[in-house]
Amino acid sequence: MSLASTSFDLPDMGDYAYDWALIDVETSGLIARRDRVLSVAVMTVSPDGEQTGEFSTLLNPGCDPGPVHVHGLTAERLQGAPTFDQVAGRIGAMLQDRVLVAHNAQFDYDFLAHEFARARLWLPVSQRLCTLALNRQMDPPTDDMKLGTLAAHYGVPQLNAHDALDDTQVLAGILRASLREATRLDLPLPLVTCPPRQESQFTPQPPKTPCSYRNPGRLAPSGPLAQGMKIAITGETATSRAELVGRAVAVGLNMMTTVSRHTSALVTNEPASESAKARRAAAEGVPIIDEHTFLRLLSDVRTGTSHEATAVAVAIASVREPGTTDVSAPEPVATTASAASVPAVPEAPALLTPSSVSVPAPRRPESAGTVSPDGAPDKPLAGRRVLVLGGTHADAAAARTRVVALGGSAAVNLSASVTEVVLLAGGENDRRIRRITALELPMHSEHWLTAPTAANADGPTARPQAPDVLPRGGVIDLPMPHGTPAPEWYVTGSWSPQAGCEVDVVAFILDDDEQVTCDDDFIFYGAPESPAGTVRLLTGGPAEQTIAVDLASLPPATRKIVVAASIDGATTFGNVGAIQIAAAPGSSAAPLARATLDAATTERTMLLAEFYRRGPVWRLRAVGQGYDHGLDALARGYGVDIAN
């Protein structure tokens, strides 16, 4: 098979000429640190597009094969197959000095990394390319980005889905077509650098035991403990720390690894200690008790209020007030904040659904700027995607805001879905102008936004179901077709590629007090997965990162997931420009909602979006609020213990 098949009329690959290793794995589950690879296929391709090698095999995982209805690999079929360590050397030789290519590449890469670690070998991959991320960047008019959907879109035959070898052959066809489209759009490939993986980094610490009760506040002088109180311990104790924590958790206390203004009490035998926890407790006025007192109070802990009871009460209160209208949250203002301040975004009112408590209907944002496909007189850009080039940061932000107000979607990168381009001052010097001209996309001055013309009938094909366009502060209810949200939601942040500037997407898992319950609830490049695996950071390229959230598996104490971005050093979001976020109910699903967020000129951290509970409903809000301080100050504001 030749990657440069004449049927795709692929020109000279130029900057896209790499030694490729296309790979697909079938697995016993979805969690790489726990589940195993059942089959693997590798195809190597030279820079000129010629296939140079192929290897595929079933593998004996030594465990239950998992969802046989998905991959068709029974224990009987796998019996007698080699173990991964028996073929790891051959696979490693095929991956060496090549760019690993896969659809949802982080999934395949993570499984390979764990399997190589179990075999006590390094995974010899220094770069990877995700065809899912590449196609998200190109934005073809498909219902979703699944391998089969893209195969049908690009005319690639698929004979046996979820067969590793067939999927690799399909992947070759999709890569071939994707490179051709990337060439047409003159897009940089979203190559991800893969540092060596160390086994000790693979398995997160056991998850913190979730507390089922709301925080009732601080411990009163000589008062009893109550379930849900947040308790921290510092310094040496006569009883082992593990036993103290175990006994406290058993009676319903919420044991914390840090101290904040929401801490109910600090346990220490050295009240004059200079530990960070003791200093913070003194600064915040947190009550301090010794170990003996704590052990005595543990014998009589008062009953608390469960998180489930609170959620039900909110839902019941909603249905008891018919006729009340739900409105979106007020639009937060991009401001600068001191390093010590805690980010705060106004909450939206509770969702009111008189007919049902458990399965509310999805709510579209009234201010989202979307209309029916035929458009409305005041929404002339409905269904259209506009790329703004040039201008000062403020002028470009104002133009993108105007696009959204007119019902359109503001793009940050050139893609197949862009319908027209607005040129501000200096926009004609943008490197993409040559390609835009070759594509014959309509180009307009900024005055065009005062009275846009009708859409070009010969323009790009629209996606069958266009995502909602959220303004800053816009809110949507996440669909709950069976009374629960989709198993996993993905919020992807993307921006225009920057030289010498790295943007990091992070997430915070917060409780009722808008604080993390432990440091592991801070998800970032150094700790890309929460201990329970419910929130993960995925990297699709140098200008795209995703936060994946398993809403159905979050403990009741979790009330909000905040997705943010930061820039290290002196660079600000004024240099980066707009960031686009897209929310989808699955890694390959079409986005349900999009927002284009412009920070002001000086911000170094920015709140992008947040998932939050309203009664039985999960909501998503586009935030777009920036701060001058760095990521360390943002993390401290949410209760993360940052030493340096």
C-alpha positions as CSV (number, residue, x, y, z in Angstrom):
1,M,0.0,0.0,0.0
2,S,1.3,3.4,-0.9
3,L,0.5,6.4,1.3
4,A,0.9,8.6,-1.8
5,S,-1.9,6.8,-3.6
6,T,-2.7,8.5,-6.9
7,S,-6.4,8.2,-6.1
8,F,-5.9,11.0,-3.6
9,D,-3.7,13.0,-5.9
10,L,-1.4,13.9,-3.0
11,P,1.3,16.4,-3.9
12,D,4.9,16.3,-2.7
13,M,4.6,15.9,1.0
14,G,7.4,18.4,1.7
15,D,7.1,19.4,5.4
16,Y,4.9,16.4,5.9
17,A,7.5,13.8,4.9
18,Y,8.2,11.6,7.9
19,D,8.9,8.0,8.6
20,W,5.5,6.9,10.0
21,A,4.5,4.0,12.2
22,L,0.7,3.6,12.1
23,I,-0.7,1.6,15.0
24,D,-3.9,0.3,16.4
25,V,-4.6,-1.6,19.6
26,E,-7.7,-3.5,20.9
27,T,-7.9,-3.5,24.7
28,S,-9.7,-5.2,27.6
29,G,-11.0,-1.8,28.8
30,L,-10.4,2.0,28.6
31,I,-8.0,2.6,31.5
32,A,-4.4,2.1,30.5
33,R,-2.9,1.7,33.9
34,R,-5.4,-1.2,34.7
35,D,-6.5,-2.8,31.4
36,R,-4.4,-4.7,28.9
37,V,-3.7,-4.8,25.1
38,L,-5.5,-7.8,23.4
39,S,-4.2,-7.3,19.9
40,V,-1.9,-4.9,18.1
41,A,-1.1,-4.0,14.5
42,V,1.8,-1.8,13.2
43,M,2.3,-0.6,9.7
44,T,5.5,1.4,8.7
45,V,5.5,3.9,5.9
46,S,8.5,5.7,4.4
47,P,8.6,9.5,3.8
48,D,7.8,9.0,0.1
49,G,4.6,7.2,1.1
50,E,5.5,3.6,0.5
51,Q,4.6,0.9,3.0
52,T,7.8,-0.7,4.3
53,G,6.5,-3.2,7.0
54,E,3.6,-4.7,8.7
55,F,3.0,-6.7,11.8
56,S,-0.1,-7.8,13.7
57,T,-0.8,-10.3,16.4
58,L,-3.3,-11.4,19.1
59,L,-2.0,-11.2,22.6
60,N,-2.7,-13.2,25.7
61,P,-3.3,-10.6,28.4
62,G,-3.5,-13.0,31.3
63,C,-6.8,-11.5,32.4
64,D,-10.5,-11.3,31.4
65,P,-10.7,-9.8,27.8
66,G,-13.5,-7.4,28.7
67,P,-16.2,-6.3,26.3
68,V,-16.2,-9.1,23.8
69,H,-19.2,-7.6,22.1
70,V,-17.0,-4.7,21.0
71,H,-13.8,-6.4,19.9
72,G,-14.9,-10.0,19.4
73,L,-11.8,-11.3,21.2
74,T,-12.8,-14.2,23.5
75,A,-10.5,-15.8,26.1
76,E,-10.6,-18.9,23.8
77,R,-9.3,-16.9,20.8
78,L,-6.5,-15.4,22.9
79,Q,-5.4,-18.7,24.5
80,G,-2.0,-19.6,23.1
81,A,-1.3,-16.1,21.7
82,P,2.1,-14.6,22.8
83,T,2.2,-12.2,25.7
84,F,3.1,-8.6,25.1
85,D,6.7,-8.9,26.5
86,Q,7.3,-11.6,23.9
87,V,6.6,-9.3,21.0
88,A,7.7,-6.0,22.6
89,G,11.1,-6.1,21.0
90,R,9.7,-6.4,17.4
91,I,7.1,-3.7,18.0
92,G,9.8,-1.4,19.5
93,A,12.0,-1.9,16.4
94,M,9.2,-0.8,14.1
95,L,8.4,2.3,16.3
96,Q,12.1,3.4,16.6
97,D,12.9,6.7,14.9
98,R,9.3,7.0,13.5
99,V,6.4,9.2,14.2
100,L,3.7,7.1,15.9
101,V,0.3,7.7,14.2
102,A,-3.1,6.6,15.6
103,H,-6.7,7.7,15.8
104,N,-7.0,9.1,19.3
105,A,-3.2,8.7,19.6
106,Q,-2.9,9.4,23.3
107,F,-5.1,6.3,24.0
108,D,-2.9,4.0,22.0
109,Y,0.3,5.6,23.2
110,D,-0.7,5.3,26.9
111,F,-1.5,1.6,26.5
112,L,1.7,0.9,24.7
113,A,3.7,2.9,27.4
114,H,2.1,0.8,30.2
115,E,2.7,-2.5,28.3
116,F,6.4,-1.6,27.6
117,A,6.8,-0.6,31.3
118,R,5.4,-4.0,32.4
119,A,8.0,-5.6,30.1
120,R,10.7,-3.4,31.7
121,L,11.4,-1.7,28.4
122,W,11.3,1.9,27.2
123,L,8.7,2.9,24.6
124,P,10.9,4.2,21.8
125,V,8.6,7.0,20.6
126,S,9.7,10.6,20.5
127,Q,6.7,12.1,18.5
128,R,3.2,11.1,17.8
129,L,0.4,12.4,15.4
130,C,-3.2,12.0,16.2
131,T,-5.5,11.8,13.1
132,L,-8.4,12.6,15.3
133,A,-6.8,15.9,16.4
134,L,-5.6,16.6,12.9
135,N,-9.2,16.3,11.6
136,R,-10.6,18.4,14.5
137,Q,-8.2,21.1,13.2
138,M,-9.4,20.7,9.6
139,D,-13.1,20.4,10.7
140,P,-14.6,18.4,7.9
141,P,-18.5,18.4,7.5
142,T,-19.1,15.1,9.2
143,D,-21.5,14.0,12.0
144,D,-18.6,13.0,14.2
145,M,-14.9,12.2,14.0
146,K,-15.0,8.4,14.5
147,L,-12.7,6.3,12.4
148,G,-15.6,4.8,10.4
149,T,-17.2,8.1,9.8
150,L,-14.0,9.7,8.5
151,A,-13.3,6.6,6.4
152,A,-16.7,7.0,4.7
153,H,-16.1,10.8,4.3
154,Y,-12.7,10.2,2.6
155,G,-13.8,7.1,0.6
156,V,-11.7,4.6,2.5
157,P,-13.1,1.1,2.6
158,Q,-13.6,-0.4,6.0
159,L,-14.1,-4.2,6.1
160,N,-13.9,-5.2,9.8
161,A,-14.2,-2.5,12.4
162,H,-12.4,-3.1,15.7
163,D,-10.0,-5.5,14.0
164,A,-6.5,-4.1,14.7
165,L,-5.0,-4.9,11.3
166,D,-8.1,-3.6,9.3
167,D,-8.2,-0.5,11.5
168,T,-4.6,0.2,10.7
169,Q,-5.2,-0.2,7.0
170,V,-8.2,2.2,7.3
171,L,-6.0,4.6,9.3
172,A,-3.5,4.6,6.5
173,G,-6.2,5.7,4.1
174,I,-7.4,8.4,6.5
175,L,-3.9,9.7,7.1
176,R,-3.4,9.8,3.3
177,A,-6.5,11.9,2.8
178,S,-5.9,14.0,5.9
179,L,-2.4,15.0,4.7
180,R,-3.8,15.9,1.3
181,E,-6.4,18.2,3.0
182,A,-3.8,19.6,5.4
183,T,-1.7,20.5,2.3
184,R,-4.7,22.2,0.7
185,L,-5.3,24.3,3.9
186,D,-1.5,24.7,4.5
187,L,-2.0,23.6,8.1
188,P,0.9,22.6,10.4
189,L,0.8,19.0,11.6
190,P,-0.2,18.7,15.3
191,L,2.9,16.7,16.3
192,V,3.2,15.9,20.0
193,T,6.6,15.5,21.6
194,C,6.6,12.3,23.7
195,P,9.2,12.3,26.6
196,P,10.4,9.0,27.9
197,R,7.8,7.4,30.2
198,Q,8.9,6.1,33.7
199,E,7.0,3.3,35.3
200,S,6.7,5.1,38.6
201,Q,4.7,7.9,36.9
202,F,2.1,5.6,35.5
203,T,0.0,4.6,38.5
204,P,-1.6,7.5,40.4
205,Q,-1.9,7.3,44.2
206,P,-5.1,5.6,45.5
207,P,-7.9,8.0,45.3
208,K,-8.9,10.0,48.4
209,T,-11.9,8.6,50.1
210,P,-14.8,10.9,49.0
211,C,-16.8,12.5,51.8
212,S,-20.6,12.1,51.4
213,Y,-21.5,15.1,53.5
214,R,-21.5,18.9,53.0
215,N,-19.1,21.0,55.0
216,P,-21.1,22.4,58.0
217,G,-18.4,25.0,58.8
218,R,-15.8,25.5,61.4
219,L,-15.4,23.6,64.7
220,A,-16.9,25.7,67.5
221,P,-14.9,26.2,70.7
222,S,-15.4,23.0,72.8
223,G,-18.0,22.0,70.2
224,P,-18.5,18.6,68.7
225,L,-17.3,17.5,65.3
226,A,-19.9,17.0,62.6
227,Q,-19.9,14.9,59.5
228,G,-18.5,16.7,56.5
229,M,-16.1,18.9,58.5
230,K,-12.8,19.5,56.7
231,I,-10.0,18.4,58.9
232,A,-6.2,18.7,58.2
233,I,-3.3,17.3,60.2
234,T,0.2,18.7,60.5
235,G,3.3,17.7,62.4
236,E,4.2,14.6,64.4
237,T,1.4,12.6,66.1
238,A,1.5,9.7,68.7
239,T,-1.1,7.8,66.7
240,S,0.0,7.0,63.1
241,R,-1.2,9.4,60.5
242,A,-2.8,6.6,58.5
243,E,-4.8,5.5,61.6
244,L,-6.0,9.0,62.4
245,V,-7.1,9.6,58.8
246,G,-8.8,6.2,58.7
247,R,-10.8,6.7,61.9
248,A,-11.8,10.2,60.8
249,V,-13.0,9.0,57.4
250,A,-14.9,6.2,59.0
251,V,-17.1,8.6,61.0
252,G,-17.7,10.9,58.0
253,L,-15.1,13.6,58.3
254,N,-13.5,15.1,55.2
255,M,-9.7,14.7,55.6
256,M,-7.8,17.3,53.7
257,T,-4.1,17.6,52.7
258,T,-4.2,21.4,52.7
259,V,-5.6,24.3,54.8
260,S,-7.8,27.0,53.4
261,R,-10.4,29.4,54.7
262,H,-13.0,26.6,54.5
263,T,-11.0,24.2,56.8
264,S,-13.1,23.3,59.9
265,A,-10.1,22.5,62.1
266,L,-6.3,21.8,62.1
267,V,-5.0,19.0,64.2
268,T,-1.5,19.5,65.5
269,N,0.5,18.9,68.7
270,E,2.7,21.9,67.9
271,P,0.4,25.0,67.7
272,A,3.4,27.3,67.2
273,S,4.7,25.2,64.3
274,E,6.1,27.0,61.3
275,S,4.6,24.4,58.9
276,A,2.8,25.8,55.9
277,K,-0.5,24.4,57.2
278,A,-0.1,26.0,60.6
279,R,0.8,29.4,59.1
280,R,-2.2,29.2,56.8
281,A,-4.5,28.2,59.7
282,A,-3.3,31.1,61.8
283,A,-3.8,33.5,58.9
284,E,-7.3,32.3,58.1
285,G,-8.4,32.0,61.8
286,V,-8.9,28.2,61.5
287,P,-9.4,26.5,64.9
288,I,-6.5,24.5,66.1
289,I,-6.8,21.4,68.3
290,D,-4.3,18.8,69.6
291,E,-4.3,15.1,68.9
292,H,-5.8,14.1,72.3
293,T,-8.8,16.5,71.8
294,F,-9.3,15.2,68.3
295,L,-9.4,11.6,69.4
296,R,-11.9,12.5,72.1
297,L,-14.2,14.3,69.7
298,L,-14.1,11.4,67.3
299,S,-16.1,9.4,69.7
300,D,-19.2,11.7,69.3
301,V,-19.5,13.0,65.7
302,R,-22.8,14.7,64.9
303,T,-24.8,13.6,61.8
304,G,-24.3,15.8,58.7
305,T,-26.2,16.6,55.6
306,S,-25.5,14.4,52.6
307,H,-24.7,15.8,49.2
308,E,-27.5,13.8,47.7
309,A,-30.0,15.3,50.1
310,T,-28.9,18.7,49.1
311,A,-29.3,18.0,45.4
312,V,-32.7,16.6,45.9
313,A,-33.8,19.6,48.0
314,V,-32.6,21.9,45.2
315,A,-34.6,19.9,42.6
316,I,-37.7,19.8,44.7
317,A,-37.5,23.5,45.4
318,S,-37.3,24.1,41.7
319,V,-40.5,22.2,40.9
320,R,-42.4,23.9,43.7
321,E,-41.9,27.3,42.0
322,P,-43.7,27.0,38.7
323,G,-43.7,30.0,36.4
324,T,-40.2,31.1,37.3
325,T,-37.9,31.6,34.3
326,D,-34.4,30.3,34.1
327,V,-31.8,32.7,32.8
328,S,-28.2,32.3,31.8
329,A,-25.5,33.5,34.2
330,P,-24.4,37.1,33.8
331,E,-21.4,37.6,31.6
332,P,-18.3,37.6,33.6
333,V,-15.9,40.5,33.0
334,A,-12.3,39.9,32.1
335,T,-10.4,41.5,34.9
336,T,-7.0,41.6,36.5
337,A,-6.8,40.0,40.0
338,S,-4.3,40.0,42.8
339,A,-2.2,36.9,43.3
340,A,-4.0,36.2,46.6
341,S,-7.5,36.4,45.3
342,V,-9.7,33.4,44.6
343,P,-11.3,33.3,41.1
344,A,-15.1,33.7,41.4
345,V,-17.6,33.5,38.6
346,P,-21.3,34.2,39.4
347,E,-23.5,31.1,39.6
348,A,-26.4,30.6,37.3
349,P,-29.8,30.2,38.9
350,A,-31.2,26.7,39.5
351,L,-32.8,25.0,36.5
352,L,-36.6,24.9,36.9
353,T,-38.5,22.0,35.4
354,P,-42.0,21.6,36.8
355,S,-42.7,18.4,34.9
356,S,-39.7,16.4,36.0
357,V,-37.0,16.2,38.6
358,S,-34.8,13.4,37.1
359,V,-34.8,14.0,33.4
360,P,-34.9,17.7,32.5
361,A,-34.9,18.7,28.9
362,P,-31.7,20.1,27.4
363,R,-31.7,23.9,27.5
364,R,-30.2,26.0,24.7
365,P,-28.6,29.3,25.7
366,E,-30.9,32.2,24.8
367,S,-27.9,34.4,24.2
368,A,-25.9,31.9,22.2
369,G,-26.5,33.5,18.8
370,T,-27.7,30.5,17.0
371,V,-30.9,30.2,15.0
372,S,-32.7,27.8,12.7
373,P,-30.8,26.9,9.5
374,D,-32.8,29.3,7.4
375,G,-31.5,32.1,9.6
376,A,-33.4,35.2,10.9
377,P,-33.1,38.8,9.9
378,D,-31.1,39.7,13.0
379,K,-28.8,36.6,12.7
380,P,-27.5,36.9,9.2
381,L,-24.4,34.8,10.0
382,A,-26.2,31.8,11.3
383,G,-24.4,28.6,10.2
384,R,-21.4,30.5,9.0
385,R,-17.9,30.5,10.3
386,V,-15.7,33.6,10.1
387,L,-12.0,33.9,10.5
388,V,-10.7,37.4,11.6
389,L,-7.2,38.3,10.7
390,G,-5.1,41.3,11.7
391,G,-6.0,44.3,13.9
392,T,-5.0,45.0,17.5
393,H,-6.1,42.5,20.1
394,A,-9.0,44.7,21.1
395,D,-10.2,45.2,17.6
396,A,-10.0,41.5,16.7
397,A,-11.8,40.6,19.9
398,A,-14.6,43.1,19.1
399,A,-14.9,41.8,15.6
400,R,-15.2,38.2,16.8
401,T,-17.8,39.3,19.4
402,R,-19.7,40.9,16.6
403,V,-19.6,37.7,14.5
404,V,-21.2,35.8,17.4
405,A,-23.8,38.5,18.0
406,L,-24.8,38.1,14.3
407,G,-25.3,34.3,14.8
408,G,-22.0,33.1,13.4
409,S,-19.1,31.2,14.8
410,A,-15.7,32.9,15.2
411,A,-12.8,30.7,14.0
412,V,-9.3,31.0,15.4
413,N,-7.6,28.9,12.7
414,L,-8.2,28.2,9.0
415,S,-10.2,25.0,8.5
416,A,-12.5,23.4,5.9
417,S,-15.5,24.9,7.7
418,V,-14.4,28.6,7.4
419,T,-16.9,30.4,5.1
420,E,-15.4,33.8,4.9
421,V,-12.6,36.0,6.2
422,V,-12.6,39.5,7.8
423,L,-9.4,41.5,7.3
424,L,-8.6,44.2,9.9
425,A,-5.5,46.4,9.7
426,G,-2.5,44.3,8.7
427,G,-4.5,41.2,8.1
428,E,-3.3,41.1,4.5
429,N,0.2,40.3,5.8
430,D,-1.0,37.1,7.6
431,R,0.8,34.0,6.4
432,R,-2.5,32.3,5.7
433,I,-3.6,34.9,3.1
434,R,-1.9,33.0,0.2
435,R,-3.9,29.9,1.1
436,I,-7.1,31.8,1.6
437,T,-6.7,33.4,-1.8
438,A,-6.1,30.0,-3.4
439,L,-9.2,28.6,-1.7
440,E,-11.2,31.5,-3.1
441,L,-12.7,32.3,0.3
442,P,-14.6,35.6,0.4
443,M,-12.6,38.3,2.1
444,H,-14.2,41.4,3.7
445,S,-13.2,44.6,5.5
446,E,-14.4,45.2,9.0
447,H,-17.2,47.3,7.7
448,W,-18.8,44.2,6.3
449,L,-19.8,43.2,9.8
450,T,-22.2,46.1,10.0
451,A,-24.4,44.6,7.3
452,P,-23.1,41.1,6.2
453,T,-24.1,39.9,2.7
454,A,-25.9,36.6,2.0
455,A,-23.9,33.4,2.2
456,N,-22.2,32.0,-0.9
457,A,-24.2,29.0,-2.1
458,D,-20.9,27.4,-3.3
459,G,-19.2,27.8,0.1
460,P,-18.1,25.0,2.4
461,T,-20.6,22.3,3.2
462,A,-22.2,22.8,6.6
463,R,-22.2,20.1,9.3
464,P,-25.6,18.4,9.6
465,Q,-26.0,19.6,13.2
466,A,-24.1,22.8,13.9
467,P,-22.9,23.2,17.5
468,D,-24.3,25.9,19.7
469,V,-22.3,29.1,19.6
470,L,-21.8,30.3,23.2
471,P,-20.9,33.9,24.1
472,R,-18.7,34.6,27.1
473,G,-20.9,33.6,30.1
474,G,-23.2,31.4,27.9
475,V,-24.6,28.3,29.5
476,I,-26.1,25.0,28.2
477,D,-27.6,22.1,30.1
478,L,-25.9,18.8,29.2
479,P,-28.3,16.3,27.6
480,M,-29.5,13.5,29.9
481,P,-31.3,11.1,27.6
482,H,-31.6,8.4,30.3
483,G,-31.6,10.6,33.4
484,T,-27.8,10.8,33.5
485,P,-25.3,12.7,31.5
486,A,-23.1,11.1,28.7
487,P,-20.4,8.9,30.3
488,E,-17.6,11.3,29.4
489,W,-17.4,14.9,28.2
490,Y,-14.5,16.5,26.4
491,V,-13.7,20.2,26.5
492,T,-11.0,21.0,23.9
493,G,-9.1,24.3,23.9
494,S,-7.4,25.3,20.7
495,W,-5.5,28.4,19.6
496,S,-3.4,29.7,16.8
497,P,0.0,28.0,16.9
498,Q,2.6,30.2,18.6
499,A,6.4,30.2,18.3
500,G,8.2,30.3,21.6
501,C,5.0,30.2,23.7
502,E,3.4,27.3,25.4
503,V,-0.2,27.3,26.6
504,D,-1.1,24.7,29.3
505,V,-4.7,23.6,29.9
506,V,-5.5,22.5,33.4
507,A,-8.5,21.5,35.5
508,F,-9.6,21.8,39.1
509,I,-12.1,19.4,40.8
510,L,-13.9,21.5,43.3
511,D,-16.4,20.9,46.2
512,D,-19.2,23.0,47.6
513,D,-16.6,25.5,48.9
514,E,-15.0,25.9,45.5
515,Q,-11.9,24.2,46.8
516,V,-10.0,21.0,45.9
517,T,-10.4,18.3,48.5
518,C,-6.7,17.2,48.0
519,D,-3.8,18.3,45.8
520,D,-4.5,15.4,43.4
521,D,-7.7,17.3,42.3
522,F,-5.5,19.7,40.4
523,I,-5.0,18.2,36.9
524,F,-2.0,19.6,34.9
525,Y,0.9,18.5,32.7
526,G,2.8,17.1,35.7
527,A,-0.2,15.1,37.0
528,P,-2.4,14.6,33.9
529,E,-5.0,12.3,35.6
530,S,-6.9,12.3,38.8
531,P,-6.4,9.3,41.1
532,A,-9.7,7.8,40.2
533,G,-9.2,8.6,36.5
534,T,-12.4,10.7,36.3
535,V,-10.7,13.8,35.0
536,R,-7.8,13.6,32.5
537,L,-5.7,15.9,30.5
538,L,-5.2,14.9,26.8
539,T,-2.7,16.5,24.4
540,G,-3.7,16.5,20.7
541,G,-1.0,18.9,19.5
542,P,1.1,22.0,20.4
543,A,-2.0,24.2,19.9
544,E,-4.7,21.8,21.3
545,Q,-5.4,20.3,24.7
546,T,-8.4,18.5,26.1
547,I,-9.9,17.9,29.5
548,A,-11.9,14.7,29.6
549,V,-14.5,14.4,32.5
550,D,-16.4,11.3,33.5
551,L,-19.4,13.1,35.1
552,A,-21.2,9.9,35.9
553,S,-18.3,8.7,38.1
554,L,-17.6,11.8,40.1
555,P,-18.3,11.6,43.8
556,P,-21.3,13.5,45.2
557,A,-18.9,16.0,46.9
558,T,-17.8,17.3,43.5
559,R,-19.8,20.3,42.6
560,K,-17.7,21.8,39.8
561,I,-14.9,21.2,37.4
562,V,-13.1,24.3,36.3
563,V,-11.1,24.2,33.0
564,A,-8.4,26.9,32.8
565,A,-5.3,27.8,30.7
566,S,-2.1,29.4,31.6
567,I,1.1,30.8,30.0
568,D,4.5,30.5,31.7
569,G,6.9,33.4,31.6
570,A,6.3,37.0,30.4
571,T,4.0,36.1,27.4
572,T,0.3,36.9,27.9
573,F,-2.9,35.9,26.3
574,G,-2.8,39.2,24.4
575,N,0.1,37.6,22.4
576,V,-1.8,34.4,21.9
577,G,-5.1,35.9,20.8
578,A,-8.4,34.1,21.0
579,I,-8.8,30.6,22.4
580,Q,-11.6,28.4,21.1
581,I,-13.3,25.8,23.3
582,A,-15.5,23.0,22.0
583,A,-17.5,20.6,24.2
584,A,-18.4,17.1,22.9
585,P,-20.0,14.1,24.6
586,G,-17.2,11.7,23.6
587,S,-13.7,11.7,22.2
588,S,-14.8,11.4,18.6
589,A,-18.2,13.1,18.9
590,A,-19.1,16.3,17.1
591,P,-19.0,19.3,19.4
592,L,-22.3,20.2,21.0
593,A,-21.1,23.7,21.8
594,R,-18.3,26.1,20.8
595,A,-17.1,29.4,22.2
596,T,-14.3,31.8,21.1
597,L,-12.8,33.5,24.1
598,D,-10.6,36.6,24.0
599,A,-8.7,37.6,27.1
600,A,-7.5,41.2,27.5
601,T,-3.9,42.1,26.8
602,T,-2.1,41.3,30.1
603,E,-3.6,38.1,31.4
604,R,-1.4,35.0,32.1
605,T,-4.1,32.7,33.3
606,M,-7.6,32.4,32.0
607,L,-10.8,30.5,33.1
608,L,-12.1,28.8,29.9
609,A,-15.1,26.8,31.0
610,E,-16.7,25.0,33.9
611,F,-19.0,22.0,34.5
612,Y,-21.2,22.5,37.5
613,R,-24.2,20.8,39.1
614,R,-27.7,22.4,39.3
615,G,-29.9,19.9,41.2
616,P,-29.9,16.7,39.1
617,V,-28.5,18.5,36.0
618,W,-24.9,19.1,34.9
619,R,-24.3,22.4,33.1
620,L,-21.5,23.8,31.0
621,R,-20.6,27.5,31.0
622,A,-18.1,29.3,28.7
623,V,-16.3,31.6,31.1
624,G,-13.5,33.7,29.5
625,Q,-12.2,35.4,32.6
626,G,-8.5,36.3,32.8
627,Y,-6.1,37.1,35.6
628,D,-2.6,38.8,35.6
629,H,-1.2,36.3,38.0
630,G,0.4,32.9,37.1
631,L,-0.8,29.3,37.5
632,D,0.6,29.0,41.0
633,A,-1.6,31.8,42.3
634,L,-4.6,30.4,40.5
635,A,-4.0,27.0,42.0
636,R,-3.5,28.4,45.5
637,G,-6.8,30.2,45.2
638,Y,-8.5,26.9,44.7
639,G,-6.8,25.4,47.8
640,V,-3.9,23.6,46.1
641,D,-0.7,23.5,48.3
642,I,1.9,25.0,46.0
643,A,5.3,25.1,47.8
644,N,7.2,27.0,45.2
